[in-house]
Amino acid sequence: MQMSDDIHNYYEKLVIDYINAHKLDQKFDYEFLSDLCCIVLNQLPSKYIRHEVDMAFYLPAAERFEMEMNVRESIERALEFMSSRERRDQ
């Protein structure tokens, strides 16, 4: 059996949505954002799905809000971690 390309972690979408909404892609380069995404996604639980429409239809608003808050908090922690390492390395 081979995993299908359409199976993915829903948190990936939420992280990318946050990055775009807060224009972090204009503030940081690709390498920095790649590292940021890895750090953030490793802090979050997995939520594998096949179709985005499933999440839109079946995910209660409260759970969606909690997931978005988890993403925000994880990104803030990761940015602080990466900034502190940059300061230390300089």
PDB file as gemmi writes it, atoms N, CA and C in Angstrom:
CRYST1    1.000    1.000    1.000  90.00  90.00  90.00 P 1                      
ATOM      1  N   MET A   1       0.843  -1.187   0.000  1.00  0.00           N  
ATOM      2  CA  MET A   1       0.000   0.000   0.000  1.00  0.00           C  
ATOM      3  C   MET A   1       0.883   1.244   0.000  1.00  0.00           C  
ATOM      4  N   GLN A   2       0.424   2.237  -0.683  1.00  0.00           N  
ATOM      5  CA  GLN A   2       1.130   3.511  -0.737  1.00  0.00           C  
ATOM      6  C   GLN A   2       0.186   4.610  -0.278  1.00  0.00           C  
ATOM      7  N   MET A   3       0.722   5.542   0.530  1.00  0.00           N  
ATOM      8  CA  MET A   3      -0.102   6.648   0.995  1.00  0.00           C  
ATOM      9  C   MET A   3      -0.453   7.545  -0.188  1.00  0.00           C  
ATOM     10  N   SER A   4      -1.676   7.963  -0.220  1.00  0.00           N  
ATOM     11  CA  SER A   4      -2.147   8.837  -1.279  1.00  0.00           C  
ATOM     12  C   SER A   4      -1.625  10.261  -1.058  1.00  0.00           C  
ATOM     13  N   ASP A   5      -1.459  10.982  -2.136  1.00  0.00           N  
ATOM     14  CA  ASP A   5      -1.008  12.370  -2.035  1.00  0.00           C  
ATOM     15  C   ASP A   5      -2.040  13.277  -1.387  1.00  0.00           C  
ATOM     16  N   ASP A   6      -3.294  12.839  -1.356  1.00  0.00           N  
ATOM     17  CA  ASP A   6      -4.322  13.716  -0.797  1.00  0.00           C  
ATOM     18  C   ASP A   6      -4.508  13.535   0.714  1.00  0.00           C  
ATOM     19  N   ILE A   7      -3.739  12.666   1.338  1.00  0.00           N  
ATOM     20  CA  ILE A   7      -3.775  12.518   2.796  1.00  0.00           C  
ATOM     21  C   ILE A   7      -2.744  13.482   3.371  1.00  0.00           C  
ATOM     22  N   HIS A   8      -3.224  14.367   4.260  1.00  0.00           N  
ATOM     23  CA  HIS A   8      -2.300  15.332   4.852  1.00  0.00           C  
ATOM     24  C   HIS A   8      -2.770  15.753   6.236  1.00  0.00           C  
ATOM     25  N   ASN A   9      -1.862  16.362   6.950  1.00  0.00           N  
ATOM     26  CA  ASN A   9      -2.128  16.843   8.295  1.00  0.00           C  
ATOM     27  C   ASN A   9      -2.828  18.200   8.171  1.00  0.00           C  
ATOM     28  N   TYR A  10      -4.028  18.317   8.706  1.00  0.00           N  
ATOM     29  CA  TYR A  10      -4.809  19.553   8.600  1.00  0.00           C  
ATOM     30  C   TYR A  10      -4.083  20.729   9.238  1.00  0.00           C  
ATOM     31  N   TYR A  11      -3.267  20.478  10.251  1.00  0.00           N  
ATOM     32  CA  TYR A  11      -2.527  21.558  10.891  1.00  0.00           C  
ATOM     33  C   TYR A  11      -1.572  22.241   9.911  1.00  0.00           C  
ATOM     34  N   GLU A  12      -1.111  21.536   8.882  1.00  0.00           N  
ATOM     35  CA  GLU A  12      -0.250  22.151   7.879  1.00  0.00           C  
ATOM     36  C   GLU A  12      -0.968  23.323   7.226  1.00  0.00           C  
ATOM     37  N   LYS A  13      -2.231  23.115   6.874  1.00  0.00           N  
ATOM     38  CA  LYS A  13      -3.028  24.180   6.264  1.00  0.00           C  
ATOM     39  C   LYS A  13      -3.202  25.342   7.231  1.00  0.00           C  
ATOM     40  N   LEU A  14      -3.492  25.046   8.491  1.00  0.00           N  
ATOM     41  CA  LEU A  14      -3.698  26.112   9.471  1.00  0.00           C  
ATOM     42  C   LEU A  14      -2.426  26.929   9.688  1.00  0.00           C  
ATOM     43  N   VAL A  15      -1.282  26.260   9.692  1.00  0.00           N  
ATOM     44  CA  VAL A  15      -0.010  26.966   9.861  1.00  0.00           C  
ATOM     45  C   VAL A  15       0.249  27.872   8.656  1.00  0.00           C  
ATOM     46  N   ILE A  16       0.062  27.366   7.465  1.00  0.00           N  
ATOM     47  CA  ILE A  16       0.264  28.167   6.245  1.00  0.00           C  
ATOM     48  C   ILE A  16      -0.724  29.331   6.206  1.00  0.00           C  
ATOM     49  N   ASP A  17      -1.973  29.074   6.576  1.00  0.00           N  
ATOM     50  CA  ASP A  17      -2.971  30.156   6.621  1.00  0.00           C  
ATOM     51  C   ASP A  17      -2.539  31.255   7.577  1.00  0.00           C  
ATOM     52  N   TYR A  18      -2.012  30.884   8.740  1.00  0.00           N  
ATOM     53  CA  TYR A  18      -1.551  31.864   9.722  1.00  0.00           C  
ATOM     54  C   TYR A  18      -0.373  32.669   9.163  1.00  0.00           C  
ATOM     55  N   ILE A  19       0.570  31.980   8.561  1.00  0.00           N  
ATOM     56  CA  ILE A  19       1.750  32.644   7.992  1.00  0.00           C  
ATOM     57  C   ILE A  19       1.318  33.662   6.937  1.00  0.00           C  
ATOM     58  N   ASN A  20       0.387  33.278   6.072  1.00  0.00           N  
ATOM     59  CA  ASN A  20      -0.083  34.184   5.028  1.00  0.00           C  
ATOM     60  C   ASN A  20      -0.887  35.345   5.607  1.00  0.00           C  
ATOM     61  N   ALA A  21      -1.771  35.057   6.543  1.00  0.00           N  
ATOM     62  CA  ALA A  21      -2.622  36.094   7.130  1.00  0.00           C  
ATOM     63  C   ALA A  21      -1.808  37.147   7.879  1.00  0.00           C  
ATOM     64  N   HIS A  22      -0.706  36.724   8.486  1.00  0.00           N  
ATOM     65  CA  HIS A  22       0.133  37.643   9.254  1.00  0.00           C  
ATOM     66  C   HIS A  22       1.355  38.114   8.476  1.00  0.00           C  
ATOM     67  N   LYS A  23       1.358  37.800   7.172  1.00  0.00           N  
ATOM     68  CA  LYS A  23       2.402  38.246   6.247  1.00  0.00           C  
ATOM     69  C   LYS A  23       3.822  37.890   6.705  1.00  0.00           C  
ATOM     70  N   LEU A  24       3.939  36.755   7.371  1.00  0.00           N  
ATOM     71  CA  LEU A  24       5.264  36.306   7.791  1.00  0.00           C  
ATOM     72  C   LEU A  24       6.121  35.939   6.582  1.00  0.00           C  
ATOM     73  N   ASP A  25       5.459  35.580   5.468  1.00  0.00           N  
ATOM     74  CA  ASP A  25       6.187  35.247   4.253  1.00  0.00           C  
ATOM     75  C   ASP A  25       6.847  36.477   3.625  1.00  0.00           C  
ATOM     76  N   GLN A  26       6.398  37.663   4.017  1.00  0.00           N  
ATOM     77  CA  GLN A  26       7.021  38.903   3.544  1.00  0.00           C  
ATOM     78  C   GLN A  26       8.128  39.364   4.491  1.00  0.00           C  
ATOM     79  N   LYS A  27       8.098  38.832   5.687  1.00  0.00           N  
ATOM     80  CA  LYS A  27       9.039  39.240   6.724  1.00  0.00           C  
ATOM     81  C   LYS A  27      10.271  38.328   6.801  1.00  0.00           C  
ATOM     82  N   PHE A  28      10.083  37.049   6.467  1.00  0.00           N  
ATOM     83  CA  PHE A  28      11.148  36.058   6.602  1.00  0.00           C  
ATOM     84  C   PHE A  28      11.373  35.331   5.287  1.00  0.00           C  
ATOM     85  N   ASP A  29      12.581  34.800   5.111  1.00  0.00           N  
ATOM     86  CA  ASP A  29      12.886  34.072   3.882  1.00  0.00           C  
ATOM     87  C   ASP A  29      12.385  32.620   3.959  1.00  0.00           C  
ATOM     88  N   TYR A  30      12.504  31.954   2.836  1.00  0.00           N  
ATOM     89  CA  TYR A  30      12.003  30.577   2.695  1.00  0.00           C  
ATOM     90  C   TYR A  30      12.646  29.634   3.705  1.00  0.00           C  
ATOM     91  N   GLU A  31      13.955  29.730   3.879  1.00  0.00           N  
ATOM     92  CA  GLU A  31      14.661  28.838   4.811  1.00  0.00           C  
ATOM     93  C   GLU A  31      14.150  29.020   6.241  1.00  0.00           C  
ATOM     94  N   PHE A  32      13.995  30.267   6.654  1.00  0.00           N  
ATOM     95  CA  PHE A  32      13.500  30.562   7.997  1.00  0.00           C  
ATOM     96  C   PHE A  32      12.092  29.999   8.167  1.00  0.00           C  
ATOM     97  N   LEU A  33      11.224  30.222   7.180  1.00  0.00           N  
ATOM     98  CA  LEU A  33       9.837  29.748   7.272  1.00  0.00           C  
ATOM     99  C   LEU A  33       9.758  28.223   7.255  1.00  0.00           C  
ATOM    100  N   SER A  34      10.637  27.586   6.519  1.00  0.00           N  
ATOM    101  CA  SER A  34      10.663  26.120   6.505  1.00  0.00           C  
ATOM    102  C   SER A  34      11.012  25.576   7.884  1.00  0.00           C  
ATOM    103  N   ASP A  35      12.042  26.168   8.496  1.00  0.00           N  
ATOM    104  CA  ASP A  35      12.416  25.765   9.850  1.00  0.00           C  
ATOM    105  C   ASP A  35      11.284  26.056  10.837  1.00  0.00           C  
ATOM    106  N   LEU A  36      10.683  27.224  10.697  1.00  0.00           N  
ATOM    107  CA  LEU A  36       9.568  27.603  11.568  1.00  0.00           C  
ATOM    108  C   LEU A  36       8.439  26.576  11.480  1.00  0.00           C  
ATOM    109  N   CYS A  37       8.059  26.207  10.259  1.00  0.00           N  
ATOM    110  CA  CYS A  37       6.971  25.231  10.073  1.00  0.00           C  
ATOM    111  C   CYS A  37       7.314  23.895  10.729  1.00  0.00           C  
ATOM    112  N   CYS A  38       8.535  23.450  10.595  1.00  0.00           N  
ATOM    113  CA  CYS A  38       8.933  22.181  11.223  1.00  0.00           C  
ATOM    114  C   CYS A  38       8.808  22.256  12.740  1.00  0.00           C  
ATOM    115  N   ILE A  39       9.308  23.340  13.312  1.00  0.00           N  
ATOM    116  CA  ILE A  39       9.239  23.495  14.769  1.00  0.00           C  
ATOM    117  C   ILE A  39       7.788  23.552  15.230  1.00  0.00           C  
ATOM    118  N   VAL A  40       6.984  24.338  14.530  1.00  0.00           N  
ATOM    119  CA  VAL A  40       5.573  24.502  14.906  1.00  0.00           C  
ATOM    120  C   VAL A  40       4.819  23.181  14.778  1.00  0.00           C  
ATOM    121  N   LEU A  41       4.958  22.510  13.648  1.00  0.00           N  
ATOM    122  CA  LEU A  41       4.203  21.265  13.430  1.00  0.00           C  
ATOM    123  C   LEU A  41       4.626  20.165  14.395  1.00  0.00           C  
ATOM    124  N   ASN A  42       5.865  20.194  14.851  1.00  0.00           N  
ATOM    125  CA  ASN A  42       6.302  19.207  15.833  1.00  0.00           C  
ATOM    126  C   ASN A  42       5.714  19.468  17.220  1.00  0.00           C  
ATOM    127  N   GLN A  43       5.237  20.670  17.463  1.00  0.00           N  
ATOM    128  CA  GLN A  43       4.594  21.004  18.732  1.00  0.00           C  
ATOM    129  C   GLN A  43       3.109  20.645  18.736  1.00  0.00           C  
ATOM    130  N   LEU A  44       2.531  20.490  17.566  1.00  0.00           N  
ATOM    131  CA  LEU A  44       1.084  20.295  17.435  1.00  0.00           C  
ATOM    132  C   LEU A  44       0.745  18.818  17.233  1.00  0.00           C  
ATOM    133  N   PRO A  45      -0.478  18.439  17.629  1.00  0.00           N  
ATOM    134  CA  PRO A  45      -0.897  17.060  17.363  1.00  0.00           C  
ATOM    135  C   PRO A  45      -1.162  16.876  15.863  1.00  0.00           C  
ATOM    136  N   SER A  46      -1.245  15.657  15.436  1.00  0.00           N  
ATOM    137  CA  SER A  46      -1.583  15.364  14.039  1.00  0.00           C  
ATOM    138  C   SER A  46      -3.092  15.280  13.888  1.00  0.00           C  
ATOM    139  N   LYS A  47      -3.576  15.758  12.762  1.00  0.00           N  
ATOM    140  CA  LYS A  47      -5.008  15.677  12.440  1.00  0.00           C  
ATOM    141  C   LYS A  47      -5.076  15.384  10.942  1.00  0.00           C  
ATOM    142  N   TYR A  48      -4.967  14.099  10.611  1.00  0.00           N  
ATOM    143  CA  TYR A  48      -4.905  13.720   9.211  1.00  0.00           C  
ATOM    144  C   TYR A  48      -6.287  13.673   8.579  1.00  0.00           C  
ATOM    145  N   ILE A  49      -6.340  14.204   7.356  1.00  0.00           N  
ATOM    146  CA  ILE A  49      -7.589  14.239   6.599  1.00  0.00           C  
ATOM    147  C   ILE A  49      -7.292  13.907   5.142  1.00  0.00           C  
ATOM    148  N   ARG A  50      -8.353  13.646   4.413  1.00  0.00           N  
ATOM    149  CA  ARG A  50      -8.219  13.456   2.972  1.00  0.00           C  
ATOM    150  C   ARG A  50      -8.760  14.650   2.214  1.00  0.00           C  
ATOM    151  N   HIS A  51      -9.865  15.217   2.697  1.00  0.00           N  
ATOM    152  CA  HIS A  51     -10.534  16.294   1.966  1.00  0.00           C  
ATOM    153  C   HIS A  51     -10.816  17.472   2.888  1.00  0.00           C  
ATOM    154  N   GLU A  52     -10.475  18.663   2.433  1.00  0.00           N  
ATOM    155  CA  GLU A  52     -10.721  19.880   3.209  1.00  0.00           C  
ATOM    156  C   GLU A  52     -12.204  20.039   3.538  1.00  0.00           C  
ATOM    157  N   VAL A  53     -13.048  19.656   2.632  1.00  0.00           N  
ATOM    158  CA  VAL A  53     -14.488  19.824   2.830  1.00  0.00           C  
ATOM    159  C   VAL A  53     -14.975  19.028   4.047  1.00  0.00           C  
ATOM    160  N   ASP A  54     -14.322  17.904   4.349  1.00  0.00           N  
ATOM    161  CA  ASP A  54     -14.689  17.126   5.530  1.00  0.00           C  
ATOM    162  C   ASP A  54     -14.494  17.947   6.800  1.00  0.00           C  
ATOM    163  N   MET A  55     -13.397  18.671   6.858  1.00  0.00           N  
ATOM    164  CA  MET A  55     -13.121  19.483   8.043  1.00  0.00           C  
ATOM    165  C   MET A  55     -14.095  20.652   8.117  1.00  0.00           C  
ATOM    166  N   ALA A  56     -14.388  21.250   6.999  1.00  0.00           N  
ATOM    167  CA  ALA A  56     -15.301  22.394   6.991  1.00  0.00           C  
ATOM    168  C   ALA A  56     -16.700  21.982   7.436  1.00  0.00           C  
ATOM    169  N   PHE A  57     -17.117  20.787   7.055  1.00  0.00           N  
ATOM    170  CA  PHE A  57     -18.473  20.337   7.351  1.00  0.00           C  
ATOM    171  C   PHE A  57     -18.605  19.728   8.740  1.00  0.00           C  
ATOM    172  N   TYR A  58     -17.624  18.945   9.166  1.00  0.00           N  
ATOM    173  CA  TYR A  58     -17.750  18.170  10.400  1.00  0.00           C  
ATOM    174  C   TYR A  58     -17.064  18.771  11.627  1.00  0.00           C  
ATOM    175  N   LEU A  59     -16.182  19.726  11.438  1.00  0.00           N  
ATOM    176  CA  LEU A  59     -15.425  20.277  12.562  1.00  0.00           C  
ATOM    177  C   LEU A  59     -16.261  21.329  13.301  1.00  0.00           C  
ATOM    178  N   PRO A  60     -16.555  21.092  14.591  1.00  0.00           N  
ATOM    179  CA  PRO A  60     -17.307  22.090  15.359  1.00  0.00           C  
ATOM    180  C   PRO A  60     -16.511  23.392  15.472  1.00  0.00           C  
ATOM    181  N   ALA A  61     -17.202  24.512  15.515  1.00  0.00           N  
ATOM    182  CA  ALA A  61     -16.563  25.828  15.570  1.00  0.00           C  
ATOM    183  C   ALA A  61     -15.623  25.941  16.760  1.00  0.00           C  
ATOM    184  N   ALA A  62     -16.018  25.395  17.903  1.00  0.00           N  
ATOM    185  CA  ALA A  62     -15.172  25.473  19.102  1.00  0.00           C  
ATOM    186  C   ALA A  62     -13.852  24.730  18.894  1.00  0.00           C  
ATOM    187  N   GLU A  63     -13.913  23.580  18.241  1.00  0.00           N  
ATOM    188  CA  GLU A  63     -12.684  22.817  17.989  1.00  0.00           C  
ATOM    189  C   GLU A  63     -11.802  23.543  16.975  1.00  0.00           C  
ATOM    190  N   ARG A  64     -12.414  24.129  15.965  1.00  0.00           N  
ATOM    191  CA  ARG A  64     -11.656  24.904  14.964  1.00  0.00           C  
ATOM    192  C   ARG A  64     -10.944  26.076  15.655  1.00  0.00           C  
ATOM    193  N   PHE A  65     -11.654  26.783  16.529  1.00  0.00           N  
ATOM    194  CA  PHE A  65     -11.073  27.906  17.263  1.00  0.00           C  
ATOM    195  C   PHE A  65      -9.899  27.437  18.118  1.00  0.00           C  
ATOM    196  N   GLU A  66     -10.066  26.308  18.804  1.00  0.00           N  
ATOM    197  CA  GLU A  66      -8.992  25.767  19.635  1.00  0.00           C  
ATOM    198  C   GLU A  66      -7.772  25.409  18.788  1.00  0.00           C  
ATOM    199  N   MET A  67      -7.993  24.817  17.626  1.00  0.00           N  
ATOM    200  CA  MET A  67      -6.886  24.468  16.740  1.00  0.00           C  
ATOM    201  C   MET A  67      -6.150  25.724  16.275  1.00  0.00           C  
ATOM    202  N   GLU A  68      -6.891  26.763  15.929  1.00  0.00           N  
ATOM    203  CA  GLU A  68      -6.274  28.012  15.495  1.00  0.00           C  
ATOM    204  C   GLU A  68      -5.482  28.658  16.630  1.00  0.00           C  
ATOM    205  N   MET A  69      -6.003  28.593  17.841  1.00  0.00           N  
ATOM    206  CA  MET A  69      -5.281  29.133  19.003  1.00  0.00           C  
ATOM    207  C   MET A  69      -3.992  28.345  19.243  1.00  0.00           C  
ATOM    208  N   ASN A  70      -4.060  27.033  19.108  1.00  0.00           N  
ATOM    209  CA  ASN A  70      -2.864  26.191  19.263  1.00  0.00           C  
ATOM    210  C   ASN A  70      -1.797  26.561  18.235  1.00  0.00           C  
ATOM    211  N   VAL A  71      -2.226  26.829  17.010  1.00  0.00           N  
ATOM    212  CA  VAL A  71      -1.299  27.234  15.957  1.00  0.00           C  
ATOM    213  C   VAL A  71      -0.661  28.568  16.315  1.00  0.00           C  
ATOM    214  N   ARG A  72      -1.468  29.533  16.707  1.00  0.00           N  
ATOM    215  CA  ARG A  72      -0.952  30.863  17.061  1.00  0.00           C  
ATOM    216  C   ARG A  72       0.087  30.760  18.183  1.00  0.00           C  
ATOM    217  N   GLU A  73      -0.260  30.030  19.239  1.00  0.00           N  
ATOM    218  CA  GLU A  73       0.654  29.883  20.376  1.00  0.00           C  
ATOM    219  C   GLU A  73       1.938  29.159  19.979  1.00  0.00           C  
ATOM    220  N   SER A  74       1.816  28.138  19.156  1.00  0.00           N  
ATOM    221  CA  SER A  74       2.998  27.389  18.712  1.00  0.00           C  
ATOM    222  C   SER A  74       3.897  28.246  17.829  1.00  0.00           C  
ATOM    223  N   ILE A  75       3.311  29.055  16.970  1.00  0.00           N  
ATOM    224  CA  ILE A  75       4.103  29.943  16.121  1.00  0.00           C  
ATOM    225  C   ILE A  75       4.806  30.993  16.968  1.00  0.00           C  
ATOM    226  N   GLU A  76       4.109  31.552  17.932  1.00  0.00           N  
ATOM    227  CA  GLU A  76       4.738  32.541  18.817  1.00  0.00           C  
ATOM    228  C   GLU A  76       5.926  31.936  19.568  1.00  0.00           C  
ATOM    229  N   ARG A  77       5.752  30.716  20.096  1.00  0.00           N  
ATOM    230  CA  ARG A  77       6.853  30.047  20.799  1.00  0.00           C  
ATOM    231  C   ARG A  77       8.021  29.781  19.865  1.00  0.00           C  
ATOM    232  N   ALA A  78       7.710  29.311  18.667  1.00  0.00           N  
ATOM    233  CA  ALA A  78       8.762  28.986  17.701  1.00  0.00           C  
ATOM    234  C   ALA A  78       9.514  30.243  17.263  1.00  0.00           C  
ATOM    235  N   LEU A  79       8.802  31.340  17.045  1.00  0.00           N  
ATOM    236  CA  LEU A  79       9.460  32.590  16.672  1.00  0.00           C  
ATOM    237  C   LEU A  79      10.375  33.070  17.784  1.00  0.00           C  
ATOM    238  N   GLU A  80       9.919  32.955  19.011  1.00  0.00           N  
ATOM    239  CA  GLU A  80      10.753  33.355  20.151  1.00  0.00           C  
ATOM    240  C   GLU A  80      11.994  32.465  20.247  1.00  0.00           C  
ATOM    241  N   PHE A  81      11.809  31.177  20.074  1.00  0.00           N  
ATOM    242  CA  PHE A  81      12.922  30.228  20.110  1.00  0.00           C  
ATOM    243  C   PHE A  81      13.944  30.554  19.019  1.00  0.00           C  
ATOM    244  N   MET A  82      13.462  30.767  17.802  1.00  0.00           N  
ATOM    245  CA  MET A  82      14.370  31.031  16.693  1.00  0.00           C  
ATOM    246  C   MET A  82      15.061  32.384  16.858  1.00  0.00           C  
ATOM    247  N   SER A  83      14.356  33.367  17.371  1.00  0.00           N  
ATOM    248  CA  SER A  83      14.958  34.683  17.607  1.00  0.00           C  
ATOM    249  C   SER A  83      16.032  34.612  18.685  1.00  0.00           C  
ATOM    250  N   SER A  84      15.761  33.863  19.743  1.00  0.00           N  
ATOM    251  CA  SER A  84      16.745  33.746  20.819  1.00  0.00           C  
ATOM    252  C   SER A  84      18.002  33.025  20.332  1.00  0.00           C  
ATOM    253  N   ARG A  85      17.851  32.054  19.472  1.00  0.00           N  
ATOM    254  CA  ARG A  85      19.014  31.350  18.919  1.00  0.00           C  
ATOM    255  C   ARG A  85      19.808  32.271  17.999  1.00  0.00           C  
ATOM    256  N   GLU A  86      19.102  33.104  17.218  1.00  0.00           N  
ATOM    257  CA  GLU A  86      19.790  34.050  16.352  1.00  0.00           C  
ATOM    258  C   GLU A  86      20.603  35.046  17.159  1.00  0.00           C  
ATOM    259  N   ARG A  87      19.995  35.560  18.228  1.00  0.00           N  
ATOM    260  CA  ARG A  87      20.708  36.519  19.091  1.00  0.00           C  
ATOM    261  C   ARG A  87      21.918  35.865  19.734  1.00  0.00           C  
ATOM    262  N   ARG A  88      21.760  34.630  20.159  1.00  0.00           N  
ATOM    263  CA  ARG A  88      22.864  33.927  20.791  1.00  0.00           C  
ATOM    264  C   ARG A  88      24.002  33.655  19.823  1.00  0.00           C  
ATOM    265  N   ASP A  89      23.656  33.352  18.586  1.00  0.00           N  
ATOM    266  CA  ASP A  89      24.674  33.038  17.576  1.00  0.00           C  
ATOM    267  C   ASP A  89      25.407  34.263  17.053  1.00  0.00           C  
ATOM    268  N   GLN A  90      24.888  35.447  17.291  1.00  0.00           N  
ATOM    269  CA  GLN A  90      25.532  36.663  16.771  1.00  0.00           C  
ATOM    270  C   GLN A  90      26.622  37.147  17.668  1.00  0.00           C  
TER     271      GLN A  90                                                      
END                                                                             
